[in-house]
Amino acid sequence: MLPYIRSDLAKLNAYKPHPSSDTDAAVPAQLDRLDTNESPDDLPSELKQKLAWTYQQVIETNRYPDGGHESLKNAIAEYVNESAGVSSLVSADNISVGNGSDELIRSILIATCLQGEGSILVANPTFSMYGILAQTLGIPVVTVSRNPDNFEINLTEAQSAIAQTQNPPIRVVFVVHPNSPTANPLTSDELTWLSSLSQEILVVIDEAYFEFSQNTLVSELAQRPNWVILRTFSKAFRLAAMRVGYCVAHPQAIAILEKVRLPYNLPSFSIASALVALQNRQLLLNSIPETLKERSKLITALSQHPGLQVAESSANFIFLRLKANDSDSPDNTLTNLHQQLKSQGTLVRKISGGLRITIGTPEENLRTLNRIQAELTTLTS
């Protein structure tokens, strides 16, 4: 360890965004990339042409980007209001924009927990970056469990953790709605519990998959100044390469996040891409019914296999687990299944005792289904 580096970083591993798609001679060149919850569809060519024209004719690469994001914030506010079915619920003052949701998560942590002032609470399994980013900042992470059957948060355990964690106290609770990797939305009991938390605790609700669930808590923000909602352009809006995320919150909370945000954090091309996506949102979001139809077909087909447990999903992915059998442990079989799928060109995410499978194109989904069924027959015979 280098002598000038924080000693606690020796315990951390660098995050690898695509652990299952690293270069491997055994993996076919043609891959079905169903491991990162991206959209299977690229931007339509006419929008790419429009962005190419913008890059050539509008963007001055020798000039810094718009550091205030006012045009983008206004466009996001219009979309948030539209998706909530109201006309003036939020304005640009309720919006902060980040280089992906990851930057916003990091800003939230910096604004709340640094210098030993707070720790965070997460219910595993969930999105790993909450804990990873907290650890990189030296912020304690308190974890609680979920019900293994329906993945609801163990609320008794969570409430006890908040009461007992005092040095430093829990300042932020992170939840995903619907959760990743398990795809379940927050329940009424979970929402009641979140609503009951002290105003001294910030509740961060990650709605990365809102466009697929169509279930948002934005309307709650007016009554809950300690709630922040995260969203992203990386999923339904097909802009994973552009790294644009945003959060919606009380203007005072937004003002604090703006204080800790890096200047010029979004490149001009990313800003332009997000604006074009919002201007053409009907075109881009028209693909969602097909995704939901394919999701339903995949869940129905896989649920018929006696050795599988397939959770209901409110997102653009499904979570699959194996049932125990007499010949092998579920984890060994899962590892073998994961490796066999990879060798045939289907990349899925092995995580938290299951496989998280992104809904791809109909052709990708059919290949995935056929490969899973064939491999399970081989592995369990």
Protein Blocks (a to p, Z undefined) as FASTA:
>chain_A
ZZkbcfklmmpccddfblmlcccfklcfbdcdfknopafbdcdfklmmmmmmmmmmmmcc
kbccdfklmmmmmmmmmmmmmmnopaklbcfklpccdehjklmmmmmmmmmmgghlaccd
ddddddfklmmmmmmnopacddddddfklopacfklmmmmmmmmmbdcdfbdcddddddf
klpacdfklmmmmmmpcfkbccdddfklmmmnopafklmmmmmmkbccdddfklmnopmm
nopadddddfklmmmmmmmpcghkbcfklmmmmmmmmmmmmmmmmmmmmmmmmmmmmmmm
mmmpmkbccdddfbfbdcddddddfkbcfklmmmmmmmmmmmnopacddeehiacddddd
fklmmmmmmmmmmmmmmmmZZ
